[in-house]
Amino acid sequence: MKRAWLCSLFIFGSQALGEELPTLWSLQPPTSEDVQRPRIDEFIAQGLAGQDIPPSPEAPPTVLVRRLYFDLIGLPPTPKQALDFSMAKLEETVDALLQSPRFGERWGRHWLDVARYAESNGRESNLTFPHAWRYRDYVIDAVNADVPFDRFITEQIAGDLLPAKDDEEKARLMIATGFLAMGAKGLNEMNKSQFAADLADEQLDTVTRSVLASSIACARCHDHKTDPFTMEDYYALAGIFKSTQTFYGTWIDSENNNGSHLLHLPRLPGELIPNKSIPAANVAKLKADLAKLNQDEADQTAYALKAKAEGRDISSEYYKMLSNSIRILWQRGGIEGQLETIDDQGHALPLCMGVQDLHTPYDSPIFDRGEISHPKDIAPRAVPKVFNTAVTFPKDHSGRLELARWLTSKQNPLTARVMVNRIWLHLFGAGIVRTVDNFGETGEKPSHPELLDYLAIKFMNGGWSVKKIIREIVLSHTYRQASDFNEDAFNKDPDNRFLWRANKRRLDAEVIRDSMLAVSGQLDSGRRQGSLVAELSGQSVSLMGFNTSLPQDLDGSRHRSVYLPVIRDHLPDVLEQFDVANPNMVTGERDVTNVPLQALYLLNGPFVQEQSAALAERLTREKPTATEQIRRAFVLCFNRLPDTKETKLAESFFQSHPAEETQLLAAFCQSLLASAEFRYMD
């Protein structure tokens, strides 16, 4: 109570002062004099000239080719690809990488960070989402197809409300709405109204942070303290999500008070459904068990009603009857959950997570201090007033489609800016706005505002094509610069905000792992069908009763890391050690840490040791002598030959224990995979 009173006093005090919020730069319409000719380098040169800093020369081809491959597809170039590359082939190489299926896996993972993608709920009840993988595959395919970003956002917020030409497109659009179903939920919550309010809040927060880089959810309990969003704005948006039913597919049990169904997809010809099937006899038994539970419940209800009618006191049986009711509830939940995933013959059904409109949409009241027990005035569904845009929300629909169309309209000043800033971050290591998920008053201002507007307008005018914007950026001199140190420039701009050189960057966790698989020759570049999570028995992976069907080594697959299971609170070791995105929240920019556990993992991790041994086997097959193996290893791992000093050190290492040649070669390979050069991009 004391904390709530102090919070109210602080809010009242700041409002009573009559302070007016300043007009945010990010809410002003983007402007640019000319978007027809390439101008990235002009904007950067202008900023450098203002600081009296010269740009760096171009990076050598051997450096640039690795930068392009890591940035665009998340894999190192093969020795042949690196050897064939030249500046004359720059555009050809970029176009080939943009068309590679590996591009969608690399850049799709960036969006999955933002979408807080996970295959389990996390929190107090870590129950699995066995059908989340369909959304993962949808994102990868959409990125590969270069689906216009405005359409991409619309599909994820309101795909179920869009027309579909056939069953395949209908299925794809239903799967897209899994974006709204992925969040962690308070499955233990007993109050259904509170659960619904929290679910809508999480969806509102995800949409506004991911698309607008704005924390409108902060206005749930009081007007936003720094940004121009009010409680009325919040509840006007909340009504849209409260008018939406979310399908995430967990059943009632001892860890879950809030079960949910799944969406049934059209069955497509020849489609492989990698979820579990069961024998038809088991289906019949499940149905019989369900019928018995229903009969037990009916018998107990009839007994209680008869006792009441006869005036008999059965209070002494209360706890026994309550325990029986809970048993029936939990057992029935598990059976119904299983039956929903199969047909009468036991064959797995095509299912997905997603959303649909409620039968009766409604506007939300404003809840005083966010308390659902204190409703006040109704807030008609609308977009925040600060945008000064009139959007008509129909009474018979949630309004998600209208919201999506407003978000992706050219009149919205934020969406295009936010996305091109995310793209810039992944290509340079820092956004033009460094706070990529916060374009509000507490976020940073852009280092090059004119460049940000130029890119945003060009993005929209170019059909919202992510690939076109990436192509223009990576072909610029700014991107192609070397990372060489310049003391004078460093003293003037130590953070390299004016981009006088390229930033050396630690590779993402997935890229480190995938690169190990690639150089060892173990990488399976095909798509993994489904997910490990879909193959588990039971729905709980909580630490209290850890699922025994879950393998100890979640890194064991040879597929790309984007296909590894993403279990909240239990991620694969290599991803967790090297700062994978927290799947509980919108993550536009990952942390980059340098901690002892990373070194210990590289020295002792079973996956690293396996890839070191596989690389050693590859070298033995390909090259007969130690010197040739050393040279080949450097070319595979670093796309360069070792210098004289490195060669002598490696040769002396092999000569130290000549009888242990196999173990020495594996240890040598592990030293390369564990090196800074392997996990950093120049």
C-alpha positions as CSV (number, residue, x, y, z in Angstrom):
1,M,0.0,0.0,0.0
2,K,2.8,2.4,0.9
3,R,4.6,1.9,-2.4
4,A,1.3,2.4,-4.4
5,W,0.6,5.6,-2.4
6,L,4.1,6.9,-3.2
7,C,3.8,6.0,-6.9
8,S,0.4,7.8,-7.0
9,L,1.9,10.9,-5.3
10,F,4.8,11.0,-7.8
11,I,2.4,10.7,-10.7
12,F,0.0,13.3,-9.4
13,G,2.9,15.6,-8.6
14,S,4.4,15.5,-12.0
15,Q,1.0,16.1,-13.6
16,A,0.2,18.9,-11.2
17,L,3.3,20.8,-12.3
18,G,1.8,21.1,-15.7
19,E,4.9,19.9,-17.5
20,E,4.4,19.4,-21.3
21,L,6.2,16.6,-23.0
22,P,8.5,17.7,-25.7
23,T,7.8,16.8,-29.3
24,L,9.7,13.7,-30.1
25,W,11.9,13.6,-33.2
26,S,10.7,10.1,-34.0
27,L,7.1,11.2,-34.2
28,Q,7.8,13.8,-36.9
29,P,7.2,12.6,-40.6
30,P,10.4,11.5,-42.2
31,T,11.7,13.9,-44.9
32,S,14.5,13.6,-47.5
33,E,15.4,15.9,-50.4
34,D,16.2,13.1,-52.9
35,V,15.9,9.4,-52.6
36,Q,16.6,8.5,-56.2
37,R,20.3,8.3,-56.2
38,P,22.5,6.4,-53.7
39,R,23.4,8.8,-50.9
40,I,24.5,6.7,-47.9
41,D,28.2,7.6,-48.4
42,E,27.3,11.3,-48.8
43,F,25.5,11.4,-45.4
44,I,28.4,9.6,-43.7
45,A,31.0,11.8,-45.4
46,Q,29.2,14.9,-44.3
47,G,29.2,13.7,-40.7
48,L,32.9,12.8,-40.9
49,A,33.8,16.2,-42.4
50,G,32.1,17.9,-39.5
51,Q,34.4,16.1,-37.1
52,D,37.5,16.5,-39.4
53,I,37.9,12.8,-39.7
54,P,38.8,11.0,-42.9
55,P,37.0,7.7,-43.9
56,S,39.0,4.5,-43.8
57,P,40.1,2.8,-47.0
58,E,38.3,-0.2,-48.3
59,A,38.8,-3.5,-46.6
60,P,40.9,-6.1,-48.5
61,P,38.8,-8.6,-50.5
62,T,39.7,-11.4,-48.1
63,V,38.2,-9.5,-45.3
64,L,35.2,-8.2,-47.1
65,V,34.1,-11.6,-48.4
66,R,33.9,-13.0,-44.9
67,R,32.0,-9.9,-43.7
68,L,29.5,-10.4,-46.5
69,Y,29.0,-14.1,-45.9
70,F,28.6,-13.8,-42.2
71,D,26.3,-10.8,-42.4
72,L,24.1,-12.1,-45.2
73,I,23.9,-15.9,-44.6
74,G,25.6,-16.4,-41.3
75,L,28.2,-18.9,-42.6
76,P,31.8,-18.5,-43.6
77,P,32.7,-18.7,-47.3
78,T,34.3,-21.9,-48.4
79,P,37.9,-21.7,-49.5
80,K,36.8,-21.7,-53.2
81,Q,34.2,-19.0,-52.6
82,A,36.7,-16.8,-50.9
83,L,39.3,-17.4,-53.6
84,D,36.8,-16.6,-56.4
85,F,35.7,-13.4,-54.8
86,S,37.0,-10.0,-56.1
87,M,35.8,-6.5,-56.0
88,A,34.7,-6.8,-59.6
89,K,32.3,-9.6,-58.5
90,L,31.0,-7.6,-55.5
91,E,27.5,-7.1,-56.9
92,E,27.3,-10.6,-58.3
93,T,28.3,-12.0,-54.9
94,V,25.8,-9.9,-52.9
95,D,22.9,-10.8,-55.2
96,A,23.8,-14.5,-54.9
97,L,23.8,-14.3,-51.1
98,L,20.5,-12.5,-51.0
99,Q,19.0,-15.2,-53.1
100,S,20.4,-18.0,-51.1
101,P,18.0,-20.0,-48.9
102,R,20.6,-19.5,-46.1
103,F,19.7,-15.8,-46.1
104,G,16.3,-16.4,-44.7
105,E,17.7,-18.6,-41.9
106,R,20.2,-15.8,-41.0
107,W,17.8,-12.8,-41.2
108,G,14.8,-14.7,-40.1
109,R,16.6,-15.3,-36.8
110,H,16.9,-11.6,-36.4
111,W,13.1,-11.2,-36.5
112,L,12.6,-14.2,-34.3
113,D,14.6,-12.3,-31.6
114,V,12.2,-9.4,-32.0
115,A,9.1,-11.8,-32.0
116,R,10.3,-13.4,-28.7
117,Y,10.1,-16.8,-30.4
118,A,10.1,-19.8,-28.1
119,E,8.8,-23.3,-27.9
120,S,7.8,-23.3,-24.3
121,N,6.0,-21.0,-22.0
122,G,8.7,-20.4,-19.3
123,R,7.8,-18.6,-16.1
124,E,6.2,-20.7,-13.3
125,S,4.7,-23.2,-15.7
126,N,7.2,-24.1,-18.4
127,L,4.9,-26.0,-20.7
128,T,5.8,-26.8,-24.3
129,F,4.5,-25.1,-27.4
130,P,5.0,-28.2,-29.8
131,H,3.6,-26.3,-32.8
132,A,5.7,-23.1,-32.5
133,W,8.1,-24.4,-35.2
134,R,5.5,-23.6,-37.9
135,Y,5.9,-19.9,-37.1
136,R,9.7,-20.2,-37.2
137,D,9.5,-21.7,-40.7
138,Y,6.9,-19.1,-41.8
139,V,9.4,-16.3,-40.9
140,I,12.3,-18.0,-42.7
141,D,10.2,-18.5,-45.8
142,A,8.8,-15.0,-45.8
143,V,12.3,-13.4,-45.4
144,N,13.6,-15.6,-48.3
145,A,10.7,-14.6,-50.5
146,D,11.3,-10.9,-49.5
147,V,7.7,-10.5,-48.6
148,P,7.2,-6.7,-48.4
149,F,7.7,-5.7,-44.8
150,D,4.3,-3.9,-44.6
151,R,2.6,-7.1,-45.7
152,F,4.9,-9.2,-43.3
153,I,3.7,-7.2,-40.3
154,T,0.1,-7.2,-41.5
155,E,0.1,-11.0,-41.8
156,Q,1.5,-11.5,-38.3
157,I,-1.0,-9.2,-36.7
158,A,-4.1,-10.0,-38.8
159,G,-3.3,-12.8,-41.2
160,D,-6.5,-14.6,-40.2
161,L,-8.5,-11.6,-41.4
162,L,-6.9,-11.4,-44.9
163,P,-8.4,-13.1,-48.0
164,A,-6.6,-16.3,-49.1
165,K,-6.6,-17.6,-52.7
166,D,-6.2,-21.2,-51.7
167,D,-5.7,-23.6,-48.7
168,E,-1.9,-23.2,-48.8
169,E,-2.1,-19.4,-48.4
170,K,-4.8,-19.7,-45.8
171,A,-2.6,-22.0,-43.7
172,R,0.4,-19.6,-44.1
173,L,-1.7,-16.6,-43.0
174,M,-3.0,-18.5,-40.0
175,I,0.5,-19.6,-39.0
176,A,1.7,-16.0,-39.3
177,T,-0.5,-14.9,-36.4
178,G,1.5,-17.1,-34.1
179,F,3.5,-13.9,-33.6
180,L,0.8,-12.9,-31.1
181,A,0.6,-16.3,-29.4
182,M,4.4,-16.8,-28.6
183,G,4.6,-14.8,-25.4
184,A,5.2,-16.2,-21.9
185,K,1.9,-16.4,-20.0
186,G,0.9,-16.6,-16.4
187,L,-0.6,-20.0,-16.7
188,N,-1.0,-20.4,-12.9
189,E,-3.3,-17.3,-12.7
190,M,-6.6,-18.2,-11.1
191,N,-8.5,-15.1,-12.1
192,K,-9.6,-15.5,-15.8
193,S,-10.2,-11.7,-16.2
194,Q,-6.7,-11.0,-14.9
195,F,-5.2,-13.6,-17.2
196,A,-7.0,-12.1,-20.2
197,A,-5.8,-8.6,-19.3
198,D,-2.2,-9.8,-18.9
199,L,-2.3,-11.7,-22.2
200,A,-3.6,-8.6,-24.0
201,D,-0.9,-6.5,-22.3
202,E,1.9,-8.8,-23.4
203,Q,0.6,-8.7,-27.0
204,L,0.2,-4.9,-27.0
205,D,3.7,-4.5,-25.6
206,T,5.2,-6.9,-28.2
207,V,3.5,-5.1,-31.2
208,T,4.4,-1.6,-30.1
209,R,8.0,-2.4,-29.2
210,S,8.7,-4.5,-32.2
211,V,7.0,-2.3,-34.8
212,L,7.1,1.2,-33.3
213,A,10.0,0.9,-30.8
214,S,7.7,2.5,-28.3
215,S,6.8,1.3,-24.8
216,I,3.1,2.1,-24.8
217,A,2.4,-0.7,-22.4
218,C,4.0,1.6,-19.7
219,A,0.7,3.5,-19.7
220,R,-1.3,0.6,-18.3
221,C,-1.4,2.0,-14.8
222,H,-0.8,5.7,-15.4
223,D,0.0,8.1,-18.2
224,H,3.4,7.5,-19.6
225,K,6.0,9.4,-17.7
226,T,8.2,10.5,-20.6
227,D,6.5,9.7,-23.9
228,P,3.2,11.2,-25.1
229,F,1.0,8.1,-24.4
230,T,-1.9,8.2,-22.0
231,M,-3.9,5.5,-20.2
232,E,-6.7,6.1,-22.6
233,D,-4.3,5.4,-25.5
234,Y,-3.3,2.1,-23.8
235,Y,-6.8,0.8,-23.2
236,A,-7.9,1.9,-26.7
237,L,-5.3,-0.4,-28.0
238,A,-5.9,-3.1,-25.4
239,G,-9.5,-3.4,-26.5
240,I,-8.2,-4.7,-29.9
241,F,-6.3,-7.5,-28.2
242,K,-9.0,-8.2,-25.7
243,S,-11.3,-8.7,-28.6
244,T,-8.9,-11.4,-29.9
245,Q,-8.8,-15.1,-28.9
246,T,-5.3,-16.6,-28.6
247,F,-4.6,-20.3,-29.4
248,Y,-1.4,-21.6,-27.9
249,G,-2.3,-25.2,-27.1
250,T,-1.5,-26.1,-23.5
251,W,-4.0,-28.2,-21.6
252,I,-5.2,-28.0,-18.0
253,D,-3.1,-29.8,-15.5
254,S,-1.4,-29.3,-12.1
255,E,0.8,-26.5,-13.6
256,N,-1.8,-24.9,-15.8
257,N,-5.0,-23.2,-14.9
258,N,-5.5,-21.6,-18.3
259,G,-5.7,-24.2,-21.1
260,S,-6.0,-23.3,-24.8
261,H,-6.9,-24.9,-28.0
262,L,-4.9,-24.8,-31.3
263,L,-5.9,-23.7,-34.8
264,H,-6.7,-26.5,-37.2
265,L,-5.0,-25.9,-40.6
266,P,-6.2,-27.1,-43.9
267,R,-4.6,-30.4,-44.8
268,L,-2.4,-29.9,-47.8
269,P,-1.6,-32.6,-50.4
270,G,1.7,-34.4,-49.6
271,E,2.3,-32.4,-46.4
272,L,4.5,-34.1,-43.9
273,I,3.2,-33.6,-40.4
274,P,6.1,-34.2,-38.0
275,N,4.0,-34.2,-34.9
276,K,3.2,-37.4,-33.0
277,S,0.7,-40.0,-34.2
278,I,-0.6,-42.9,-32.0
279,P,-2.3,-46.2,-32.8
280,A,-6.0,-46.2,-33.4
281,A,-6.5,-48.5,-30.5
282,N,-5.0,-45.9,-28.2
283,V,-7.5,-43.3,-29.5
284,A,-10.4,-45.5,-28.6
285,K,-8.9,-46.0,-25.1
286,L,-8.5,-42.2,-24.6
287,K,-12.1,-41.6,-25.6
288,A,-13.3,-44.3,-23.2
289,D,-11.2,-42.8,-20.4
290,L,-12.6,-39.4,-21.2
291,A,-16.2,-40.7,-21.1
292,K,-15.5,-42.4,-17.7
293,L,-14.2,-39.1,-16.3
294,N,-17.2,-37.2,-17.6
295,Q,-19.5,-39.9,-16.0
296,D,-17.6,-39.7,-12.7
297,E,-18.1,-35.9,-12.7
298,A,-21.8,-36.3,-13.5
299,D,-22.3,-38.9,-10.8
300,Q,-20.6,-36.7,-8.2
301,T,-22.7,-33.7,-9.2
302,A,-25.9,-35.8,-9.0
303,Y,-25.0,-37.1,-5.6
304,A,-24.4,-33.6,-4.3
305,L,-27.7,-32.3,-5.7
306,K,-29.6,-35.2,-4.3
307,A,-28.1,-34.7,-0.8
308,K,-29.0,-31.1,-0.9
309,A,-32.6,-31.9,-2.0
310,E,-32.9,-34.4,0.9
311,G,-31.4,-32.0,3.4
312,R,-28.5,-34.3,4.2
313,D,-25.2,-32.8,5.5
314,I,-22.3,-33.9,3.4
315,S,-19.8,-31.3,4.6
316,S,-17.5,-34.0,6.0
317,E,-17.1,-35.3,2.4
318,Y,-16.1,-31.9,1.1
319,Y,-12.3,-32.4,0.8
320,K,-12.8,-35.9,-0.7
321,M,-15.1,-34.5,-3.3
322,L,-12.9,-31.5,-4.0
323,S,-9.9,-33.8,-4.5
324,N,-11.9,-36.0,-6.9
325,S,-13.0,-32.9,-8.9
326,I,-9.4,-31.7,-9.2
327,R,-8.3,-35.2,-10.3
328,I,-11.0,-35.3,-13.0
329,L,-10.1,-31.8,-14.2
330,W,-6.4,-32.6,-14.6
331,Q,-6.9,-36.0,-16.1
332,R,-9.5,-34.8,-18.5
333,G,-7.3,-31.9,-19.6
334,G,-4.5,-34.2,-20.6
335,I,-6.8,-36.5,-22.5
336,E,-8.6,-33.7,-24.3
337,G,-5.2,-32.1,-25.1
338,Q,-4.0,-35.3,-26.8
339,L,-7.2,-36.0,-28.6
340,E,-7.2,-32.5,-30.1
341,T,-3.9,-33.2,-31.9
342,I,-5.0,-36.4,-33.7
343,D,-7.9,-37.7,-35.9
344,D,-10.0,-40.8,-35.1
345,Q,-7.3,-43.0,-36.6
346,G,-4.6,-41.5,-34.5
347,H,-2.9,-39.6,-37.3
348,A,-1.4,-36.2,-36.4
349,L,-3.4,-33.2,-37.4
350,P,-1.9,-30.0,-39.0
351,L,-2.2,-27.5,-36.2
352,C,-0.7,-24.1,-35.3
353,M,-0.6,-21.4,-32.7
354,G,-2.3,-18.2,-33.6
355,V,-5.2,-15.9,-33.0
356,Q,-8.7,-15.2,-34.2
357,D,-11.4,-12.6,-33.4
358,L,-13.8,-13.2,-30.6
359,H,-17.4,-13.6,-31.6
360,T,-18.3,-10.4,-29.9
361,P,-15.5,-7.8,-29.9
362,Y,-15.7,-5.1,-27.3
363,D,-14.0,-1.9,-26.1
364,S,-12.0,-2.0,-22.9
365,P,-12.7,0.1,-19.8
366,I,-9.9,2.1,-18.4
367,F,-8.8,0.4,-15.2
368,D,-7.8,2.7,-12.4
369,R,-4.1,2.1,-11.6
370,G,-4.3,-1.0,-13.9
371,E,-6.5,-2.9,-11.4
372,I,-9.2,-5.0,-13.1
373,S,-11.4,-4.5,-10.1
374,H,-11.6,-0.8,-10.6
375,P,-13.1,-0.1,-14.1
376,K,-13.8,3.5,-15.1
377,D,-14.8,5.0,-18.5
378,I,-14.8,2.9,-21.7
379,A,-11.9,3.6,-24.1
380,P,-13.2,3.2,-27.7
381,R,-10.6,1.3,-29.8
382,A,-8.3,3.7,-31.5
383,V,-4.6,4.5,-32.2
384,P,-2.8,6.8,-29.8
385,K,-3.9,10.4,-30.2
386,V,-0.4,11.7,-30.6
387,F,-0.3,10.3,-34.1
388,N,-3.2,12.6,-35.0
389,T,-4.7,9.8,-37.3
390,A,-8.3,8.9,-37.5
391,V,-8.8,5.1,-37.9
392,T,-12.3,3.6,-38.0
393,F,-12.5,0.4,-36.0
394,P,-15.5,-1.8,-36.9
395,K,-17.8,-3.0,-34.2
396,D,-18.0,-6.5,-35.5
397,H,-14.2,-7.2,-35.7
398,S,-11.3,-6.8,-33.3
399,G,-9.7,-4.1,-35.3
400,R,-6.4,-6.0,-35.7
401,L,-6.5,-5.5,-39.5
402,E,-7.1,-1.8,-39.2
403,L,-4.3,-1.6,-36.6
404,A,-1.9,-3.4,-38.9
405,R,-2.8,-1.2,-41.9
406,W,-2.3,1.9,-39.8
407,L,1.1,0.6,-38.5
408,T,2.3,0.0,-42.1
409,S,0.9,3.1,-43.7
410,K,3.3,5.8,-45.0
411,Q,1.6,8.2,-42.7
412,N,3.0,6.4,-39.7
413,P,6.4,8.0,-38.9
414,L,7.8,5.1,-36.9
415,T,7.5,1.7,-38.6
416,A,9.9,2.2,-41.6
417,R,12.4,4.1,-39.4
418,V,12.4,1.3,-36.8
419,M,13.0,-1.4,-39.4
420,V,15.7,0.2,-41.4
421,N,17.5,1.0,-38.1
422,R,17.3,-2.7,-37.2
423,I,18.8,-3.6,-40.5
424,W,21.6,-1.0,-40.0
425,L,22.3,-2.5,-36.6
426,H,22.9,-6.0,-38.0
427,L,25.2,-4.7,-40.7
428,F,27.3,-2.3,-38.6
429,G,27.0,-3.5,-35.0
430,A,25.1,-0.4,-33.8
431,G,22.0,1.3,-35.0
432,I,21.7,4.8,-36.3
433,V,19.6,5.0,-33.2
434,R,21.5,2.9,-30.7
435,T,18.4,2.2,-28.6
436,V,16.8,0.1,-31.4
437,D,13.8,-0.9,-29.3
438,N,13.2,2.6,-27.8
439,F,12.5,5.5,-30.1
440,G,11.1,7.4,-27.1
441,E,12.3,10.3,-25.0
442,T,14.5,8.0,-22.9
443,G,16.1,6.5,-26.0
444,E,19.0,7.9,-27.9
445,K,18.7,10.3,-30.8
446,P,20.0,9.2,-34.2
447,S,23.6,9.9,-35.1
448,H,22.6,10.6,-38.7
449,P,18.9,11.7,-38.7
450,E,18.9,12.6,-42.4
451,L,20.3,9.2,-43.3
452,L,17.7,7.5,-41.2
453,D,14.9,9.4,-43.0
454,Y,16.5,8.8,-46.4
455,L,16.6,5.0,-45.8
456,A,13.0,5.0,-44.3
457,I,11.5,6.8,-47.3
458,K,13.5,4.7,-49.8
459,F,12.3,1.6,-47.9
460,M,8.7,2.5,-48.3
461,N,9.0,3.8,-51.9
462,G,10.9,0.6,-52.8
463,G,8.0,-1.6,-51.9
464,W,9.1,-2.2,-48.3
465,S,11.8,-4.6,-49.6
466,V,14.3,-5.7,-46.9
467,K,16.6,-7.1,-49.5
468,K,16.8,-3.9,-51.5
469,I,17.8,-1.9,-48.5
470,I,20.4,-4.4,-47.4
471,R,21.8,-4.5,-50.9
472,E,22.2,-0.7,-51.0
473,I,23.9,-0.7,-47.7
474,V,26.4,-3.4,-48.3
475,L,27.4,-2.0,-51.6
476,S,28.3,1.4,-50.0
477,H,31.8,2.4,-49.3
478,T,30.8,2.9,-45.7
479,Y,30.1,-0.8,-45.3
480,R,33.2,-1.8,-47.2
481,Q,35.6,0.2,-45.0
482,A,38.5,-1.5,-43.3
483,S,38.5,-1.7,-39.5
484,D,42.1,-0.3,-39.1
485,F,42.8,1.8,-36.1
486,N,43.4,5.6,-36.4
487,E,44.5,7.2,-33.2
488,D,43.4,10.7,-34.2
489,A,40.0,9.6,-35.3
490,F,39.6,7.5,-32.2
491,N,40.3,10.5,-30.0
492,K,37.6,12.5,-31.8
493,D,35.1,9.7,-32.0
494,P,35.9,6.8,-29.7
495,D,32.6,5.1,-30.2
496,N,32.8,5.3,-34.0
497,R,29.4,6.9,-34.2
498,F,30.4,8.7,-37.3
499,L,31.6,5.4,-38.9
500,W,35.2,6.4,-39.8
501,R,35.9,2.6,-39.9
502,A,34.2,-0.7,-39.8
503,N,33.4,-2.2,-36.4
504,K,34.9,-5.5,-35.5
505,R,32.1,-7.6,-34.2
506,R,31.7,-10.8,-32.2
507,L,29.7,-13.3,-34.2
508,D,26.2,-14.3,-33.0
509,A,25.9,-17.5,-31.0
510,E,24.2,-19.3,-33.9
511,V,26.9,-18.2,-36.4
512,I,29.7,-19.5,-34.1
513,R,28.0,-22.9,-33.8
514,D,27.1,-23.1,-37.5
515,S,30.6,-22.1,-38.6
516,M,32.1,-24.9,-36.5
517,L,29.8,-27.3,-38.3
518,A,30.6,-25.8,-41.7
519,V,34.4,-26.0,-41.4
520,S,34.3,-29.5,-39.9
521,G,32.2,-30.7,-42.8
522,Q,29.4,-31.7,-40.4
523,L,26.7,-29.1,-41.3
524,D,23.4,-30.4,-42.6
525,S,22.1,-27.4,-44.5
526,G,18.7,-28.9,-45.0
527,R,15.7,-27.7,-43.0
528,R,14.9,-29.8,-39.9
529,Q,11.3,-31.1,-40.2
530,G,9.3,-29.9,-37.2
531,S,11.2,-29.6,-33.9
532,L,12.6,-31.7,-31.1
533,V,10.0,-30.1,-28.8
534,A,7.2,-31.6,-30.9
535,E,8.6,-35.0,-30.3
536,L,8.6,-34.9,-26.5
537,S,6.2,-36.8,-24.3
538,G,4.2,-34.7,-21.9
539,Q,3.9,-31.0,-21.9
540,S,6.0,-29.8,-18.9
541,V,9.7,-29.0,-19.2
542,S,9.8,-27.2,-15.9
543,L,12.9,-27.6,-13.7
544,M,10.8,-29.1,-10.9
545,G,9.8,-32.1,-12.9
546,F,12.2,-32.0,-15.8
547,N,11.0,-33.9,-18.9
548,T,12.9,-37.2,-19.0
549,S,12.4,-37.4,-22.8
550,L,14.4,-34.2,-23.2
551,P,18.0,-35.1,-24.3
552,Q,20.8,-33.7,-22.2
553,D,22.6,-32.3,-25.2
554,L,20.3,-29.8,-27.0
555,D,23.3,-28.9,-29.3
556,G,23.3,-32.4,-30.8
557,S,21.7,-31.7,-34.1
558,R,23.8,-31.0,-37.2
559,H,21.2,-28.7,-38.6
560,R,21.7,-24.9,-38.5
561,S,21.2,-23.4,-35.0
562,V,17.9,-21.6,-36.0
563,Y,16.4,-25.1,-35.9
564,L,17.6,-25.9,-32.4
565,P,14.9,-26.1,-29.7
566,V,14.2,-22.8,-27.9
567,I,12.9,-23.8,-24.5
568,R,12.6,-20.9,-22.2
569,D,14.9,-21.3,-19.1
570,H,16.7,-24.2,-20.8
571,L,18.5,-23.1,-24.0
572,P,21.3,-25.1,-25.8
573,D,24.6,-24.4,-24.2
574,V,26.4,-22.7,-27.1
575,L,23.4,-20.3,-27.5
576,E,23.2,-19.5,-23.8
577,Q,26.9,-19.0,-23.4
578,F,27.2,-16.6,-26.3
579,D,24.4,-14.2,-25.6
580,V,21.4,-15.5,-27.6
581,A,18.4,-13.3,-27.3
582,N,16.2,-13.7,-24.2
583,P,13.0,-15.3,-25.6
584,N,10.9,-13.7,-22.9
585,M,11.1,-10.2,-24.4
586,V,11.4,-8.2,-27.6
587,T,15.1,-8.2,-28.4
588,G,16.3,-5.9,-31.1
589,E,19.9,-5.9,-30.0
590,R,21.6,-8.8,-28.2
591,D,24.1,-8.4,-25.3
592,V,27.7,-9.1,-26.2
593,T,29.6,-10.3,-23.2
594,N,33.1,-11.7,-22.6
595,V,33.1,-14.0,-19.6
596,P,35.1,-17.0,-18.3
597,L,32.3,-19.4,-19.0
598,Q,32.7,-18.9,-22.7
599,A,36.3,-19.9,-22.6
600,L,35.5,-22.9,-20.4
601,Y,32.8,-23.9,-22.9
602,L,35.2,-23.7,-25.8
603,L,37.7,-25.8,-23.9
604,N,35.4,-28.4,-22.4
605,G,32.1,-28.3,-24.3
606,P,31.2,-31.7,-25.9
607,F,30.0,-30.0,-29.1
608,V,33.2,-28.1,-29.6
609,Q,35.3,-31.2,-29.0
610,E,33.2,-33.2,-31.4
611,Q,33.6,-30.6,-34.2
612,S,37.3,-30.4,-33.4
613,A,37.6,-34.1,-33.9
614,A,35.5,-33.9,-37.1
615,L,37.7,-31.1,-38.5
616,A,40.8,-33.2,-37.7
617,E,39.3,-36.2,-39.6
618,R,38.6,-33.9,-42.5
619,L,42.1,-32.6,-42.6
620,T,43.5,-36.2,-42.5
621,R,41.3,-37.1,-45.5
622,E,42.2,-34.0,-47.5
623,K,46.0,-33.5,-46.8
624,P,48.7,-36.0,-46.1
625,T,51.3,-34.0,-44.2
626,A,51.2,-31.9,-41.0
627,T,52.4,-28.7,-42.8
628,E,49.6,-29.1,-45.5
629,Q,47.1,-29.8,-42.8
630,I,48.1,-26.7,-40.9
631,R,47.7,-24.6,-44.1
632,R,44.3,-26.2,-45.0
633,A,43.0,-25.7,-41.4
634,F,43.8,-21.9,-41.6
635,V,42.1,-21.6,-45.0
636,L,39.0,-23.4,-43.8
637,C,38.7,-21.5,-40.5
638,F,40.0,-18.1,-41.5
639,N,40.1,-18.0,-45.3
640,R,43.8,-17.2,-45.2
641,L,47.1,-19.0,-45.0
642,P,49.1,-19.0,-41.7
643,D,52.0,-16.6,-41.5
644,T,55.5,-17.9,-40.9
645,K,55.3,-17.5,-37.1
646,E,52.0,-19.3,-36.9
647,T,53.3,-22.1,-39.1
648,K,56.4,-22.6,-36.9
649,L,54.4,-22.6,-33.7
650,A,51.9,-25.2,-35.1
651,E,54.7,-27.5,-36.4
652,S,56.6,-27.4,-33.1
653,F,53.3,-28.3,-31.4
654,F,53.0,-31.5,-33.6
655,Q,56.7,-32.4,-33.1
656,S,56.3,-32.2,-29.3
657,H,54.4,-35.5,-29.1
658,P,54.7,-37.3,-32.5
659,A,53.2,-40.5,-31.2
660,E,49.9,-38.9,-30.4
661,E,49.2,-37.5,-33.9
662,T,45.4,-37.9,-33.9
663,Q,44.9,-36.3,-30.5
664,L,47.3,-33.5,-31.4
665,L,45.5,-32.7,-34.6
666,A,42.2,-32.5,-32.8
667,A,43.7,-30.3,-30.1
668,F,45.2,-28.0,-32.8
669,C,41.8,-27.8,-34.5
670,Q,40.1,-27.0,-31.2
671,S,42.6,-24.2,-30.7
672,L,41.5,-22.6,-34.0
673,L,37.8,-23.0,-33.2
674,A,38.3,-21.5,-29.8
675,S,40.4,-18.5,-31.1
676,A,39.2,-14.9,-31.2
677,E,39.7,-14.8,-34.9
678,F,37.2,-17.6,-35.4
679,R,34.4,-16.0,-33.4
680,Y,35.0,-12.3,-34.5
681,M,34.3,-10.7,-37.8
682,D,36.6,-8.0,-39.1
